[in-house]
Amino acid sequence: MMAPVALHVVRRSWAPLVVLTLVLASAVGAGLLLRGRQPLLPVAGAARLGSTSNRATPRPSEPGPATVVLVEDVALHPDADRIRKLLQQYFDAINTGDYPLWRRSVIPQWARDLGERAWHGQYRSTLDGSIVVHRLEPRAGGGLLALTSFTSLQNPADAPPELPVRCLRWWVSYPVIGPLIDQGDQLRLGPSSTNVNLRAAC
């Protein structure tokens, strides 16, 4: 409020200097005002102004979607949809702890060899996701091998003894067998060969 009064009473010879002083003072005042408003920036914008080297990069949710996905080449196979549905049923059974559903997904011998009690013990804490069928290959003795990758979460105590971790990434070759005698045209999964399966901690 004082600046206009002072400008009015100064002599004409000092007027340019006073005007320049007022301009500089206004610029400084505007700068201070803007500095005072900086904390009002959105949080996301403020974060971009500072260092983010100490911030952890968010990881995608594990184990990922439980829907079986076929890569493009596999999707062109004549039995692609039947195989996808079979694997979906198999993984749904594990994720929901549904032994009867799992038994309908596999060959009878596998179900007999494992048994319901052992099955529940093996999969009691398992959740599977990010399931992708990468290839279908002919299987010796008939049928196909479905080369599949997926992620599993489990209690480390329920993980393979040689890799007792919470999150595992798997690459498994599932035998797809069928149609079976007395099973109509339904396909079934056989047990995979453990010596060709791969796994690694997530």
Backbone as CSV, one residue per row, in Angstrom:
resi,resn,N_x,N_y,N_z,CA_x,CA_y,CA_z,C_x,C_y,C_z
1,MET,0.817,-1.210,0.000,0.000,0.000,0.000,0.850,1.258,0.000
2,MET,2.093,1.214,0.485,2.936,2.406,0.581,3.550,2.793,-0.756
3,ALA,3.786,1.889,-1.678,4.515,2.182,-2.907,3.859,3.257,-3.760
4,PRO,2.525,3.232,-4.004,1.936,4.276,-4.850,2.109,5.670,-4.273
5,VAL,2.008,5.835,-2.932,2.167,7.151,-2.294,3.581,7.661,-2.503
6,ALA,4.597,6.828,-2.301,5.989,7.241,-2.482,6.249,7.650,-3.928
7,LEU,5.677,6.984,-4.868,5.876,7.302,-6.279,5.296,8.666,-6.608
8,HIS,4.228,9.021,-5.956,3.552,10.284,-6.241,4.385,11.484,-5.788
9,VAL,5.186,11.371,-4.736,5.866,12.520,-4.161,7.311,12.633,-4.615
10,VAL,7.884,11.714,-5.286,9.276,11.811,-5.702,9.409,12.816,-6.813
11,ARG,10.621,13.389,-6.945,10.877,14.318,-8.032,10.967,13.562,-9.355
12,ARG,10.679,14.275,-10.480,10.633,13.672,-11.794,11.968,13.032,-12.156
13,SER,13.110,13.628,-11.725,14.416,13.101,-12.106,14.676,11.718,-11.507
14,TRP,14.005,11.389,-10.422,14.176,10.082,-9.763,13.124,9.067,-10.212
15,ALA,12.154,9.521,-10.994,11.039,8.631,-11.340,11.486,7.346,-12.024
16,PRO,12.409,7.368,-13.058,12.805,6.105,-13.703,13.434,5.128,-12.734
17,LEU,14.267,5.664,-11.803,14.913,4.774,-10.836,13.900,4.122,-9.919
18,VAL,12.902,4.916,-9.509,11.874,4.377,-8.607,11.048,3.310,-9.317
19,VAL,10.717,3.615,-10.603,9.937,2.635,-11.373,10.702,1.332,-11.496
20,LEU,12.027,1.435,-11.798,12.849,0.234,-11.921,12.891,-0.527,-10.609
21,THR,13.007,0.232,-9.510,13.034,-0.407,-8.184,11.744,-1.161,-7.916
22,LEU,10.615,-0.529,-8.283,9.317,-1.171,-8.061,9.173,-2.424,-8.910
23,VAL,9.661,-2.375,-10.156,9.586,-3.540,-11.025,10.380,-4.690,-10.437
24,LEU,11.625,-4.397,-9.983,12.449,-5.442,-9.376,11.805,-5.997,-8.115
25,ALA,11.249,-5.083,-7.312,10.603,-5.527,-6.074,9.423,-6.427,-6.387
26,SER,8.655,-6.066,-7.445,7.500,-6.893,-7.827,7.945,-8.271,-8.276
27,ALA,9.062,-8.322,-9.045,9.566,-9.612,-9.523,9.985,-10.491,-8.370
28,VAL,10.697,-9.873,-7.400,11.121,-10.648,-6.220,9.913,-11.134,-5.443
29,GLY,8.913,-10.240,-5.297,7.709,-10.630,-4.569,6.980,-11.764,-5.245
30,ALA,6.914,-11.700,-6.593,6.249,-12.784,-7.336,6.999,-14.079,-7.152
31,GLY,8.358,-13.985,-7.150,9.152,-15.197,-6.951,8.904,-15.802,-5.594
32,LEU,8.865,-14.946,-4.572,8.598,-15.463,-3.222,7.217,-16.094,-3.135
33,LEU,6.243,-15.452,-3.821,4.885,-15.991,-3.810,4.833,-17.366,-4.440
34,LEU,5.549,-17.507,-5.578,5.563,-18.796,-6.248,6.257,-19.849,-5.405
35,ARG,7.349,-19.433,-4.725,8.028,-20.392,-3.834,7.095,-20.843,-2.730
36,GLY,6.303,-19.933,-2.221,5.370,-20.292,-1.156,4.295,-21.227,-1.634
37,ARG,3.984,-21.219,-2.962,2.922,-22.070,-3.481,3.415,-23.428,-3.933
38,GLN,4.732,-23.670,-3.971,5.262,-24.918,-4.520,4.694,-26.169,-3.834
39,PRO,4.520,-26.194,-2.500,3.975,-27.399,-1.874,2.563,-27.743,-2.316
40,LEU,1.865,-26.806,-2.997,0.514,-27.084,-3.450,0.483,-27.920,-4.717
41,LEU,1.673,-28.240,-5.294,1.698,-29.114,-6.468,1.134,-30.478,-6.100
42,PRO,0.492,-31.181,-7.054,0.043,-32.546,-6.776,1.213,-33.411,-6.343
43,VAL,0.910,-34.427,-5.542,1.951,-35.307,-5.017,2.730,-35.955,-6.134
44,ALA,2.029,-36.395,-7.200,2.717,-37.066,-8.304,3.686,-36.116,-8.977
45,GLY,3.263,-34.851,-9.164,4.142,-33.885,-9.778,5.336,-33.581,-8.897
46,ALA,5.105,-33.488,-7.597,6.202,-33.214,-6.675,7.198,-34.345,-6.673
47,ALA,6.734,-35.569,-6.768,7.639,-36.714,-6.765,8.557,-36.678,-7.968
48,ARG,8.059,-36.195,-9.102,8.893,-36.129,-10.295,10.024,-35.120,-10.148
49,LEU,9.832,-34.120,-9.224,10.852,-33.106,-9.049,12.025,-33.621,-8.238
50,GLY,11.812,-34.636,-7.398,12.855,-35.152,-6.532,13.423,-36.455,-7.036
51,SER,14.395,-36.983,-6.295,15.011,-38.252,-6.663,14.097,-39.405,-6.297
52,THR,13.999,-40.404,-7.175,13.182,-41.595,-6.907,14.055,-42.831,-6.801
53,SER,15.357,-42.632,-6.607,16.273,-43.768,-6.606,16.021,-44.720,-5.449
54,ASN,15.397,-44.206,-4.356,15.160,-45.052,-3.191,13.766,-45.662,-3.187
55,ARG,12.991,-45.414,-4.228,11.626,-45.943,-4.287,11.639,-47.288,-4.993
56,ALA,10.992,-48.272,-4.388,10.939,-49.607,-4.990,10.015,-49.587,-6.199
57,THR,10.402,-50.276,-7.243,9.557,-50.410,-8.420,8.434,-51.382,-8.125
58,PRO,7.155,-50.983,-8.328,6.051,-51.898,-8.024,6.150,-53.171,-8.848
59,ARG,5.901,-54.310,-8.225,5.920,-55.590,-8.922,4.500,-55.984,-9.292
60,PRO,4.333,-56.651,-10.423,2.991,-57.109,-10.778,2.486,-58.111,-9.755
61,SER,1.184,-58.158,-9.612,0.593,-59.069,-8.644,0.889,-60.512,-9.018
62,GLU,1.328,-61.297,-8.051,1.596,-62.713,-8.250,0.475,-63.530,-7.599
63,PRO,0.116,-64.671,-8.159,0.770,-65.338,-9.277,0.285,-64.902,-10.654
64,GLY,-0.601,-63.925,-10.725,-1.125,-63.477,-12.011,-2.473,-64.119,-12.309
65,PRO,-3.068,-63.789,-13.461,-4.389,-64.314,-13.812,-4.402,-65.838,-13.866
66,ALA,-5.516,-66.409,-13.436,-5.643,-67.872,-13.410,-6.221,-68.426,-14.711
67,THR,-6.389,-67.589,-15.717,-6.944,-68.030,-16.996,-5.843,-68.596,-17.883
68,VAL,-6.077,-69.778,-18.444,-5.108,-70.407,-19.343,-5.087,-69.662,-20.669
69,VAL,-3.887,-69.318,-21.135,-3.703,-68.579,-22.378,-2.901,-69.434,-23.341
70,LEU,-3.306,-69.448,-24.606,-2.581,-70.159,-25.654,-1.847,-69.159,-26.531
71,VAL,-0.576,-69.429,-26.819,0.118,-68.569,-27.781,-0.488,-68.803,-29.166
72,GLU,-0.198,-67.906,-30.087,-0.895,-67.899,-31.377,-0.773,-69.228,-32.120
73,ASP,0.429,-69.806,-32.165,0.604,-71.058,-32.903,-0.210,-72.189,-32.289
74,VAL,-0.252,-72.246,-30.964,-1.015,-73.292,-30.279,-2.505,-73.106,-30.546
75,ALA,-2.957,-71.870,-30.580,-4.379,-71.598,-30.791,-4.869,-72.080,-32.151
76,LEU,-3.956,-72.305,-33.095,-4.345,-72.777,-34.425,-4.493,-74.298,-34.487
77,HIS,-4.096,-74.994,-33.436,-4.201,-76.460,-33.432,-5.670,-76.883,-33.421
78,PRO,-6.039,-77.943,-34.128,-7.453,-78.371,-34.182,-8.059,-78.663,-32.810
79,ASP,-7.237,-79.146,-31.851,-7.743,-79.469,-30.514,-7.428,-78.386,-29.490
80,ALA,-7.100,-77.201,-29.965,-6.653,-76.141,-29.063,-7.680,-75.834,-27.981
81,ASP,-8.944,-75.693,-28.357,-9.954,-75.309,-27.369,-10.179,-76.416,-26.349
82,ARG,-10.160,-77.659,-26.779,-10.329,-78.776,-25.841,-9.161,-78.832,-24.863
83,ILE,-7.959,-78.608,-25.353,-6.782,-78.644,-24.478,-6.809,-77.471,-23.501
84,ARG,-7.219,-76.309,-23.982,-7.310,-75.143,-23.094,-8.317,-75.412,-21.969
85,LYS,-9.466,-75.958,-22.318,-10.484,-76.237,-21.305,-9.996,-77.289,-20.312
86,LEU,-9.265,-78.288,-20.799,-8.741,-79.328,-19.918,-7.745,-78.731,-18.915
87,LEU,-6.817,-77.927,-19.409,-5.847,-77.309,-18.511,-6.515,-76.316,-17.564
88,GLN,-7.522,-75.605,-18.051,-8.241,-74.684,-17.172,-8.913,-75.433,-16.029
89,GLN,-9.518,-76.555,-16.342,-10.156,-77.370,-15.310,-9.124,-77.870,-14.296
90,TYR,-7.979,-78.291,-14.800,-6.906,-78.802,-13.946,-6.423,-77.719,-12.967
91,PHE,-6.131,-76.530,-13.485,-5.625,-75.466,-12.615,-6.726,-74.904,-11.710
92,ASP,-7.952,-74.839,-12.198,-9.056,-74.412,-11.332,-9.194,-75.353,-10.138
93,ALA,-9.030,-76.655,-10.379,-9.150,-77.630,-9.296,-8.085,-77.393,-8.232
94,ILE,-6.871,-77.117,-8.657,-5.788,-76.857,-7.702,-6.049,-75.562,-6.942
95,ASN,-6.461,-74.523,-7.643,-6.653,-73.221,-7.003,-7.818,-73.214,-6.024
96,THR,-8.787,-74.067,-6.238,-9.963,-74.105,-5.354,-9.943,-75.287,-4.396
97,GLY,-8.915,-76.135,-4.464,-8.847,-77.311,-3.591,-9.931,-78.327,-3.886
98,ASP,-10.309,-78.451,-5.161,-11.421,-79.329,-5.565,-10.848,-80.633,-6.122
99,TYR,-10.706,-81.620,-5.253,-10.111,-82.881,-5.678,-10.964,-83.619,-6.716
100,PRO,-12.283,-83.722,-6.551,-13.086,-84.396,-7.589,-12.912,-83.759,-8.976
101,LEU,-12.817,-82.428,-9.033,-12.607,-81.764,-10.321,-11.231,-82.110,-10.883
102,TRP,-10.230,-82.147,-10.029,-8.888,-82.520,-10.487,-8.873,-83.957,-10.998
103,ARG,-9.568,-84.843,-10.282,-9.604,-86.261,-10.677,-10.235,-86.429,-12.049
104,ARG,-11.204,-85.579,-12.385,-11.832,-85.647,-13.708,-10.928,-85.067,-14.800
105,SER,-9.841,-84.412,-14.397,-8.936,-83.790,-15.357,-7.752,-84.677,-15.723
106,VAL,-7.507,-85.739,-14.936,-6.288,-86.535,-15.115,-6.650,-87.993,-15.381
107,ILE,-5.648,-88.734,-15.851,-5.899,-90.155,-16.106,-6.151,-90.883,-14.783
108,PRO,-6.968,-91.931,-14.781,-7.314,-92.629,-13.537,-6.094,-93.121,-12.756
109,GLN,-5.065,-93.585,-13.449,-3.899,-94.116,-12.742,-3.213,-93.045,-11.903
110,TRP,-3.126,-91.826,-12.428,-2.509,-90.734,-11.672,-3.312,-90.450,-10.405
111,ALA,-4.632,-90.420,-10.543,-5.482,-90.170,-9.379,-5.313,-91.283,-8.343
112,ARG,-5.251,-92.530,-8.799,-5.081,-93.643,-7.854,-3.718,-93.592,-7.185
113,ASP,-2.683,-93.306,-7.943,-1.328,-93.302,-7.392,-1.143,-92.202,-6.350
114,LEU,-1.762,-91.053,-6.573,-1.581,-89.940,-5.639,-2.529,-90.031,-4.452
115,GLY,-3.798,-90.241,-4.717,-4.780,-90.332,-3.636,-5.220,-88.963,-3.134
116,GLU,-6.436,-88.922,-2.609,-7.016,-87.633,-2.220,-6.269,-86.987,-1.059
117,ARG,-5.914,-87.754,-0.049,-5.247,-87.177,1.114,-3.899,-86.564,0.735
118,ALA,-3.114,-87.301,-0.027,-1.812,-86.781,-0.459,-1.986,-85.573,-1.373
119,TRP,-3.032,-85.601,-2.207,-3.285,-84.469,-3.107,-3.536,-83.195,-2.309
120,HIS,-4.398,-83.283,-1.305,-4.681,-82.101,-0.483,-3.423,-81.627,0.232
121,GLY,-2.607,-82.558,0.702,-1.367,-82.160,1.350,-0.405,-81.480,0.401
122,GLN,-0.398,-81.922,-0.850,0.527,-81.373,-1.838,0.131,-79.979,-2.296
123,TYR,-1.178,-79.737,-2.400,-1.653,-78.473,-2.972,-2.395,-77.594,-1.970
124,ARG,-2.275,-77.862,-0.688,-3.106,-77.173,0.304,-2.922,-75.662,0.333
125,SER,-1.734,-75.170,-0.019,-1.500,-73.720,0.018,-1.172,-73.142,-1.361
126,THR,-1.425,-73.910,-2.413,-0.989,-73.502,-3.755,-2.010,-72.618,-4.462
127,LEU,-1.514,-71.569,-5.090,-2.293,-70.764,-6.035,-1.455,-70.623,-7.300
128,ASP,-2.051,-70.979,-8.441,-1.351,-70.920,-9.721,-1.928,-69.813,-10.600
129,GLY,-1.075,-69.194,-11.389,-1.519,-68.148,-12.312,-0.493,-67.926,-13.409
130,SER,-0.768,-66.932,-14.257,0.099,-66.615,-15.410,0.362,-67.869,-16.248
131,ILE,-0.698,-68.604,-16.571,-0.595,-69.909,-17.219,-0.604,-69.730,-18.733
132,VAL,0.482,-70.152,-19.377,0.613,-69.974,-20.821,1.055,-71.297,-21.451
133,VAL,0.321,-71.735,-22.469,0.714,-72.915,-23.250,1.518,-72.422,-24.449
134,HIS,2.790,-72.806,-24.492,3.699,-72.282,-25.518,3.778,-73.171,-26.756
135,ARG,3.678,-74.501,-26.560,3.801,-75.415,-27.701,3.013,-76.686,-27.435
136,LEU,2.597,-77.310,-28.512,2.032,-78.667,-28.486,2.912,-79.531,-29.367
137,GLU,3.413,-80.612,-28.797,4.311,-81.490,-29.539,3.800,-82.924,-29.484
138,PRO,4.065,-83.729,-30.513,3.674,-85.149,-30.477,4.353,-85.858,-29.300
139,ARG,3.605,-86.767,-28.712,4.112,-87.520,-27.559,4.368,-88.959,-27.968
140,ALA,5.505,-89.495,-27.545,5.785,-90.909,-27.807,4.707,-91.767,-27.162
141,GLY,4.136,-92.664,-27.949,3.050,-93.489,-27.439,1.678,-92.909,-27.692
142,GLY,1.618,-91.744,-28.336,0.322,-91.140,-28.673,0.006,-89.923,-27.831
143,GLY,-0.865,-89.110,-28.348,-1.238,-87.894,-27.634,-0.263,-86.765,-27.903
144,LEU,-0.311,-85.782,-27.049,0.500,-84.575,-27.209,1.182,-84.223,-25.891
145,LEU,2.185,-83.384,-25.990,2.782,-82.740,-24.821,2.455,-81.255,-24.892
146,ALA,1.859,-80.742,-23.827,1.554,-79.316,-23.751,2.638,-78.640,-22.928
147,LEU,3.515,-77.894,-23.612,4.618,-77.220,-22.932,4.084,-75.923,-22.331
148,THR,4.039,-75.885,-21.014,3.283,-74.859,-20.287,4.157,-74.181,-19.239
149,SER,4.009,-72.879,-19.122,4.657,-72.143,-18.041,3.584,-71.551,-17.133
150,PHE,3.908,-71.433,-15.852,2.981,-70.807,-14.905,3.744,-70.397,-13.652
151,THR,3.094,-69.580,-12.847,3.655,-69.133,-11.573,2.826,-69.717,-10.444
152,SER,3.487,-70.196,-9.406,2.773,-70.709,-8.243,3.200,-69.963,-6.990
153,LEU,2.219,-69.697,-6.128,2.473,-69.201,-4.782,2.104,-70.308,-3.810
154,GLN,2.906,-70.484,-2.790,2.634,-71.506,-1.793,3.398,-71.177,-0.516
155,ASN,2.966,-71.812,0.552,3.758,-71.758,1.775,5.111,-72.387,1.478
156,PRO,6.219,-71.750,1.839,7.524,-72.361,1.555,7.655,-73.789,2.067
157,ALA,6.941,-74.107,3.125,6.991,-75.470,3.660,6.365,-76.473,2.704
158,ASP,5.489,-75.998,1.791,4.838,-76.879,0.821,5.531,-76.858,-0.543
159,ALA,6.569,-76.060,-0.676,7.319,-75.991,-1.933,8.255,-77.193,-2.030
160,PRO,8.811,-77.445,-3.221,9.785,-78.536,-3.338,10.912,-78.361,-2.321
161,PRO,11.333,-79.446,-1.667,12.343,-79.337,-0.606,13.629,-78.652,-1.054
162,GLU,13.984,-78.836,-2.327,15.232,-78.230,-2.803,15.076,-76.751,-3.140
163,LEU,13.829,-76.229,-3.123,13.596,-74.820,-3.434,12.422,-74.309,-2.583
164,PRO,12.611,-74.196,-1.279,11.513,-73.837,-0.375,11.254,-72.327,-0.346
165,VAL,10.610,-71.826,-1.399,10.327,-70.389,-1.505,8.828,-70.182,-1.724
166,ARG,8.380,-68.953,-1.521,6.951,-68.642,-1.622,6.476,-68.577,-3.070
167,CYS,7.331,-68.101,-3.977,6.916,-67.893,-5.368,7.851,-68.658,-6.292
168,LEU,7.259,-69.474,-7.161,8.039,-70.276,-8.114,7.511,-70.053,-9.527
169,ARG,8.422,-70.037,-10.455,8.070,-70.002,-11.879,8.374,-71.378,-12.454
170,TRP,7.368,-71.984,-13.110,7.464,-73.365,-13.583,7.413,-73.432,-15.105
171,TRP,8.108,-74.445,-15.663,8.003,-74.820,-17.070,7.798,-76.335,-17.096
172,VAL,6.589,-76.757,-17.468,6.184,-78.161,-17.318,5.641,-78.676,-18.647
173,SER,5.964,-79.939,-18.965,5.408,-80.612,-20.145,4.317,-81.564,-19.677
174,TYR,3.063,-81.203,-19.933,1.922,-82.030,-19.523,1.532,-82.982,-20.656
175,PRO,1.533,-84.296,-20.408,0.993,-85.216,-21.421,-0.515,-85.043,-21.543
176,VAL,-0.973,-84.851,-22.765,-2.412,-84.766,-23.049,-2.793,-86.075,-23.722
177,ILE,-3.625,-86.858,-23.044,-3.934,-88.219,-23.474,-5.432,-88.342,-23.728
178,GLY,-5.769,-89.091,-24.765,-7.184,-89.327,-25.008,-7.490,-89.412,-26.494
179,PRO,-8.732,-89.742,-26.827,-9.769,-90.121,-25.854,-9.494,-91.482,-25.217
180,LEU,-9.973,-91.653,-23.983,-9.736,-92.879,-23.225,-10.937,-93.810,-23.319
181,ILE,-10.680,-95.099,-23.178,-11.753,-96.082,-23.148,-12.664,-95.783,-21.950
182,ASP,-13.948,-95.810,-22.169,-14.961,-95.549,-21.140,-14.962,-94.097,-20.668
183,GLN,-14.271,-93.218,-21.365,-14.263,-91.810,-20.993,-14.838,-90.931,-22.104
184,GLY,-15.515,-91.555,-23.072,-16.061,-90.783,-24.178,-14.941,-90.153,-24.983
185,ASP,-15.128,-88.912,-25.375,-14.090,-88.230,-26.159,-13.307,-87.254,-25.297
186,GLN,-13.378,-87.425,-23.979,-12.724,-86.489,-23.074,-11.215,-86.710,-23.043
187,LEU,-10.476,-85.621,-23.125,-9.036,-85.680,-22.957,-8.688,-85.669,-21.470
188,ARG,-7.546,-86.233,-21.137,-7.053,-86.233,-19.762,-5.576,-85.864,-19.754
189,LEU,-5.129,-85.346,-18.617,-3.715,-85.071,-18.421,-3.052,-86.245,-17.710
190,GLY,-1.824,-86.533,-18.121,-1.013,-87.505,-17.414,0.036,-86.795,-16.581
191,PRO,0.681,-87.493,-15.638,1.717,-86.858,-14.820,2.917,-86.476,-15.665
192,SER,3.467,-85.309,-15.383,4.640,-84.855,-16.127,5.895,-85.549,-15.586
193,SER,6.899,-85.606,-16.435,8.167,-86.215,-16.030,8.992,-85.187,-15.253
194,THR,9.257,-85.474,-13.993,9.914,-84.484,-13.137,11.325,-84.133,-13.613
195,ASN,11.968,-85.050,-14.343,13.354,-84.782,-14.763,13.430,-83.798,-15.933
196,VAL,12.299,-83.471,-16.570,12.330,-82.499,-17.659,11.648,-81.187,-17.256
197,ASN,11.021,-81.146,-16.089,10.387,-79.915,-15.622,11.450,-78.964,-15.068
198,LEU,11.204,-77.675,-15.256,12.116,-76.655,-14.747,11.359,-75.736,-13.797
199,ARG,12.068,-75.215,-12.832,11.467,-74.262,-11.893,12.550,-73.329,-11.364
200,ALA,12.112,-72.128,-11.022,13.044,-71.137,-10.492,12.264,-70.200,-9.565
201,ALA,12.934,-69.650,-8.594,12.292,-68.692,-7.693,11.901,-67.441,-8.461
202,CYS,10.758,-66.873,-8.129,10.287,-65.647,-8.791,11.181,-64.464,-8.420
